[in-house]
Amino acid sequence: MTTTHAREPRVHPVPILSLRPTQMTVGMREVKEKRKRWREHAKKKQSEMLGTHMIPVVHGPDERYYVVDHHHLGRALHDEGVKDVLVTVIGDLRMVEREAFWGVMDNKRWVYPYDAKGERRPFRDLPKSVADLKDDPYRSLAGELRRMGGFAKDTTPFSEFLWADFLRRQLSRKAVDANFDKALEKAMAAAKSKDAIYLPGWCGPADDD
C-alpha cells in the first residue's frame, strides 16, 4: 500500500452520498453557479463531464472514500439529482488504524474541520455526506474574489478557506448577506492590502520604491 499522490481512477461509479466530506462548509453561491452551468449542458455533454470530472478521494480504513477536493461539485451534482460519480484515489490509508485516521488526514492537510464561523470543531462533527455540508458565505466571497483576480489560484490545501477566514475579519456577515456585490468590492480592496500578504496566492499591488 502507498500514500503517494499517484492517482488511481475508479472506473466503476461510486454513490455520491457514500462519499465522506473532509470539510464542514461550502459556498452555496458557488454550488448554485455549478448547478446552473450543469443544467445548461445537454444530457450527452453531462455524461461526458461525469466521465472526466473525477472527484479526488482518500481510501479510508473503513473502506469509505473521503473527498479531499471538489466538494462544491459533489454537492451541486447531488442537488441536481446525480446519484453516482467517478472518483480518483490520491491516497490509500486503509492500513491506518481507525483511531489514528483523522490525525493522519490532518497531518497531510487532507481535512479542514472548521465551521461556518471559522472555528475548529472535533472530527466527529464533520458531515457524513455532501448533502450535510453547510453554507459559509465567506467561502462564496473568497471563491468569487479569486475568479475576479483578487488572488491567484494556489496549490495550498484549502487556500480559499484561508481567504474566507481573512474576509470574515474584514466584513460583517450582515454586510455580506445584505449586498454581496458591495461586499465583493470591499473584499477586493482588502485582498490587495498588505494585511493579506501572508495568504496563499496574494497578488497585491507592487511596491513603488
VEXVEXSE-535384 format. One line per 2 residues: number of its first residue (from 1); for each residue x, y, z of N, C-alpha, C. Coordinates in steps of 0.02 Angstrom, whole numbers, m for minus. Layout:
REM residues N
NUM	X Y Z X Y Z X Y Z; ...;
This chain:
REM residues 209
1	42 m60 0 0 0 0 44 63 0; 17 115 m29 56 176 m33 12 237 m19;
3	43 289 5 5 351 17 30 406 m31; 58 386 m87 82 436 m135 23 469 m170;
5	40 519 m210 m12 555 m246 m27 526 m314; m3 465 m328 m19 434 m392 m94 424 m395;
7	m126 452 m445 m198 450 m448 m222 385 m479; m269 354 m448 m294 290 m470 m369 296 m481;
9	m391 310 m543 m462 319 m555 m501 254 m543; m560 261 m516 m606 204 m511 m652 207 m570;
11	m651 155 m612 m692 160 m672 m764 142 m658; m778 112 m601 m848 100 m586 m875 156 m542;
13	m937 175 m552 m965 232 m516 m973 218 m441; m966 272 m403 m975 269 m330 m1034 314 m312;
15	m1079 291 m269 m1136 334 m249 m1111 399 m216; m1137 455 m240 m1116 520 m212 m1127 522 m136;
17	m1183 496 m113 m1199 500 m42 m1156 454 2; m1116 411 m30 m1071 368 9 m1004 403 22;
19	m992 458 m14 m930 495 m6 m931 536 58; m876 533 96 m873 570 159 m835 635 151;
21	m866 692 167 m832 757 161 m774 763 210; m725 804 193 m670 819 240 m670 893 259;
23	m725 927 244 m735 995 266 m808 1003 288; m822 1056 324 m889 1064 353 m935 1109 311;
25	m904 1152 271 m944 1201 235 m926 1206 161; m970 1238 124 m957 1258 55 m987 1327 46;
27	m970 1359 m9 m1004 1422 m26 m1064 1405 m70; m1124 1414 m44 m1184 1393 m81 m1195 1433 m145;
29	m1170 1494 m147 m1175 1532 m209 m1136 1497 m264; m1078 1470 m245 m1037 1433 m293 m1071 1368 m314;
31	m1103 1335 m266 m1139 1273 m282 m1195 1288 m332; m1232 1343 m319 m1287 1362 m364 m1262 1377 m434;
33	m1204 1410 m438 m1174 1426 m503 m1156 1362 m541; m1128 1313 m505 m1110 1250 m536 m1173 1212 m559;
35	m1226 1216 m520 m1289 1184 m539 m1317 1216 m603; m1313 1283 m606 m1337 1320 m664 m1299 1299 m727;
37	m1232 1296 m721 m1191 1276 m779 m1206 1204 m800; m1218 1161 m751 m1234 1091 m765 m1298 1085 m806;
39	m1349 1124 m785 m1414 1121 m819 m1410 1148 m891; m1361 1190 m904 m1354 1219 m971 m1328 1168 m1022;
41	m1300 1112 m998 m1272 1061 m1043 m1325 1009 m1062; m1319 984 m1123 m1363 930 m1146 m1343 866 m1109;
43	m1388 817 m1109 m1376 754 m1073 m1311 721 m1094; m1296 722 m1160 m1234 690 m1184 m1173 725 m1154;
45	m1175 791 m1153 m1120 830 m1126 m1113 817 m1051; m1170 811 m1016 m1168 796 m944 m1134 729 m931;
47	m1150 679 m973 m1119 613 m965 m1043 617 m976; m1023 657 m1026 m952 666 m1040 m917 699 m980;
49	m951 749 m951 m922 784 m894 m913 738 m834; m962 695 m823 m957 647 m767 m899 599 m778;
51	m883 586 m841 m828 541 m856 m759 573 m848; m757 640 m851 m692 674 m847 m681 712 m781;
53	m735 731 m748 m728 768 m684 m730 718 m626; m674 685 m615 m671 636 m561 m657 671 m494;
55	m688 646 m442 m680 677 m376 m622 644 m339; m571 684 m318 m514 654 m283 m533 633 m212;
57	m513 572 m195 m531 544 m130 m471 509 m98; m477 498 m33 m430 455 4 m470 393 25;
59	m440 335 15 m472 272 34 m457 260 107; m510 258 149 m501 254 221 m502 183 248;
61	m486 175 313 m481 109 344 m548 72 348; m603 109 339 m669 78 342 m695 64 271;
63	m650 65 222 m667 55 151 m709 112 122; m715 167 160 m751 225 134 m704 270 95;
65	m734 311 52 m696 361 15 m708 429 45; m653 464 59 m656 530 90 m636 583 38;
67	m683 628 23 m672 679 m28 m621 731 m4; m569 743 m44 m520 793 m24 m520 856 m68;
69	m563 857 m119 m571 916 m161 m636 910 m199; m658 964 m229 m720 965 m270 m783 952 m229;
71	m783 975 m166 m844 969 m126 m902 1007 m157; m887 1065 m187 m940 1105 m218 m971 1068 m276;
73	m929 1036 m316 m954 998 m373 m996 939 m349; m972 904 m298 m1009 847 m272 m1077 867 m246;
75	m1079 923 m210 m1143 947 m183 m1189 969 m240; m1161 1003 m290 m1201 1027 m347 m1231 967 m385;
77	m1191 916 m398 m1216 858 m434 m1270 822 m395; m1259 817 m329 m1310 785 m286 m1376 824 m290;
79	m1371 891 m284 m1431 933 m286 m1466 930 m354; m1428 912 m406 m1457 905 m473 m1483 834 m486;
81	m1480 792 m435 m1509 725 m442 m1462 672 m468; m1397 688 m475 m1348 638 m497 m1334 590 m440;
83	m1338 526 m453 m1331 476 m400 m1259 450 m391; m1222 444 m447 m1156 414 m445 m1104 457 m480;
85	m1042 453 m455 m986 489 m487 m926 443 m490; m878 463 m533 m814 427 m534 m767 462 m485;
87	m724 423 m452 m676 452 m406 m606 432 m427; m557 472 m404 m487 455 m415 m453 454 m347;
89	m422 398 m331 m392 388 m264 m323 420 m263; m315 473 m222 m249 506 m218 m210 482 m157;
91	m242 444 m113 m207 418 m54 m242 356 m28; m204 307 m7 m232 245 20 m212 239 93;
93	m260 248 137 m247 245 209 m285 186 241; m298 135 201 m336 78 228 m299 42 283;
95	m232 48 284 m192 13 334 m188 51 400; m212 113 400 m208 155 461 m264 134 509;
97	m247 129 574 m298 112 624 m350 167 626; m413 146 634 m468 194 633 m458 253 680;
99	m431 239 741 m421 292 791 m369 343 768; m323 322 725 m269 366 703 m285 401 637;
101	m339 380 605 m353 403 536 m356 478 530; m396 512 571 m406 584 562 m342 622 579;
103	m302 596 625 m238 628 641 m192 627 580; m192 570 544 m151 564 484 m178 612 430;
105	m245 613 422 m276 658 373 m258 731 388; m260 749 452 m244 817 473 m171 833 457;
107	m127 786 473 m56 796 461 m41 806 387; m78 772 344 m68 778 272 m108 836 242;
109	m144 871 284 m186 928 263 m238 906 213; m269 849 228 m323 822 187 m391 831 222;
111	m392 869 277 m455 882 311 m454 953 337; m513 985 338 m518 1055 361 m580 1060 406;
113	m573 1041 470 m632 1037 515 m652 1103 547; m665 1154 505 m685 1219 531 m756 1235 509;
115	m795 1264 555 m866 1276 540 m875 1343 506; m939 1363 497 m956 1424 460 m936 1487 497;
117	m913 1481 559 m888 1538 596 m811 1539 595; m782 1490 561 m710 1486 558 m679 1454 619;
119	m722 1421 660 m697 1389 722 m685 1315 711; m629 1290 738 m613 1220 731 m660 1177 772;
121	m682 1121 743 m728 1076 777 m697 1006 780; m723 963 825 m698 894 828 m712 858 762;
123	m669 811 744 m678 774 681 m746 739 677; m773 720 735 m837 685 735 m895 730 710;
125	m883 796 710 m934 843 686 m934 852 610; m886 822 576 m885 827 503 m948 796 474;
127	m975 825 420 m1036 798 390 m1025 726 367; m1079 687 367 m1075 617 345 m1085 610 270;
129	m1111 663 238 m1119 661 165 m1118 732 137; m1111 738 71 m1110 805 41 m1176 841 51;
131	m1230 804 63 m1295 835 74 m1297 874 139; m1250 859 185 m1250 891 251 m1202 950 255;
133	m1168 967 201 m1122 1024 202 m1161 1089 213; m1136 1131 258 m1169 1194 275 m1141 1252 233;
135	m1180 1305 229 m1160 1363 190 m1114 1409 231; m1060 1431 199 m1017 1483 228 m1012 1539 175;
137	m1049 1594 185 m1050 1648 135 m980 1677 121; m936 1673 171 m868 1699 161 m829 1654 113;
139	m847 1591 110 m814 1545 61 m838 1563 m10; m901 1582 m15 m927 1606 m80 m891 1671 m100;
141	m881 1714 m51 m847 1778 m64 m775 1766 m87; m741 1719 m53 m672 1703 m72 m669 1673 m142;
143	m716 1629 m158 m717 1598 m225 m727 1649 m280; m773 1696 m268 m787 1747 m318 m728 1796 m323;
145	m698 1810 m266 m640 1854 m265 m583 1825 m307; m571 1760 m301 m519 1728 m341 m536 1733 m416;
147	m599 1720 m433 m619 1722 m504 m609 1792 m533; m616 1843 m491 m608 1912 m515 m535 1935 m513;
149	m489 1890 m494 m419 1908 m494 m394 1938 m429; m434 1933 m375 m414 1959 m310 m355 1923 m281;
151	m349 1859 m297 m290 1820 m279 m283 1763 m329; m223 1735 m333 m210 1683 m382 m228 1614 m356;
153	m246 1570 m401 m259 1500 m382 m194 1472 m355; m198 1435 m301 m138 1412 m267 m145 1339 m248;
155	m89 1304 m245 m92 1232 m228 m98 1220 m153; m93 1272 m113 m100 1264 m40 m169 1233 m25;
157	m170 1177 13 m235 1147 28 m283 1196 63; m345 1196 41 m398 1237 72 m381 1311 71;
159	m344 1333 20 m322 1403 17 m380 1452 18; m436 1433 m15 m492 1479 m17 m526 1486 51;
161	m519 1435 93 m545 1441 162 m501 1489 203; m436 1489 189 m392 1536 224 m411 1607 205;
163	m428 1618 142 m451 1684 120 m520 1699 151; m562 1649 155 m628 1659 186 m621 1683 258;
165	m573 1654 294 m563 1674 364 m535 1745 369; m493 1763 322 m468 1831 319 m526 1880 308;
167	m569 1863 260 m626 1907 244 m676 1911 301; m681 1857 339 m726 1855 397 m707 1909 447;
169	m643 1925 450 m620 1977 497 m624 2047 467; m636 2051 402 m640 2116 368 m711 2142 361;
171	m758 2096 353 m827 2114 337 m876 2078 383; m929 2112 402 m979 2079 444 m1022 2032 401;
173	m1048 1981 434 m1093 1933 399 m1154 1971 371; m1176 2019 410 m1235 2059 389 m1221 2095 323;
175	m1160 2122 317 m1141 2159 256 m1138 2112 196; m1113 2051 207 m1107 2002 152 m1177 1980 130;
177	m1220 1966 179 m1288 1943 163 m1330 1998 130; m1319 2061 151 m1360 2117 127 m1345 2135 55;
179	m1280 2137 38 m1261 2158 m30 m1196 2125 m49; m1201 2068 m82 m1142 2028 m99 m1094 2066 m144;
181	m1120 2102 m194 m1077 2138 m241 m1037 2193 m206; m1070 2228 m160 m1036 2281 m123 m983 2251 m77;
183	m1000 2193 m47 m953 2158 m3 m892 2135 m44; m905 2116 m106 m851 2093 m150 m802 2150 m166;
185	m829 2210 m175 m787 2269 m187 m741 2281 m127; m769 2276 m67 m729 2286 m6 m678 2230 2;
187	m700 2169 m16 m655 2111 m12 m595 2120 m58; m608 2148 m118 m554 2159 m166 m503 2209 m139;
189	m528 2262 m108 m483 2312 m79 m441 2281 m23; m473 2240 18 m438 2207 74 m386 2158 48;
191	m403 2124 m7 m359 2073 m36 m295 2104 m63; m299 2166 m86 m241 2200 m115 m198 2234 m61;
193	m222 2234 0 m185 2268 53 m128 2224 80; m82 2257 116 m26 2221 146 m50 2173 201;
195	m109 2185 227 m136 2141 280 m145 2070 256; m152 2062 190 m165 1995 161 m103 1962 133;
197	m45 1993 145 17 1971 112 36 1899 130; 13 1875 188 32 1808 211 m11 1753 179;
199	m63 1772 143 m109 1722 116 m86 1692 51; m104 1628 37 m82 1595 m25 m112 1629 m86;
201	m70 1642 m135 m95 1671 m198 m102 1747 m195; m77 1778 m140 m83 1851 m135 m50 1885 m195;
203	m85 1931 m226 m55 1967 m282 m72 2041 m276; m56 2067 m219 m70 2138 m204 m28 2185 m247;
205	m36 2248 m237 0 2297 m279 75 2293 m270; 112 2304 m324 185 2304 m319 208 2367 m283;
207	264 2362 m248 291 2420 m213 317 2470 m265; 305 2534 m249 328 2587 m295 403 2599 m288;
209	429 2586 m228 500 2603 m217 545 2546 m237;
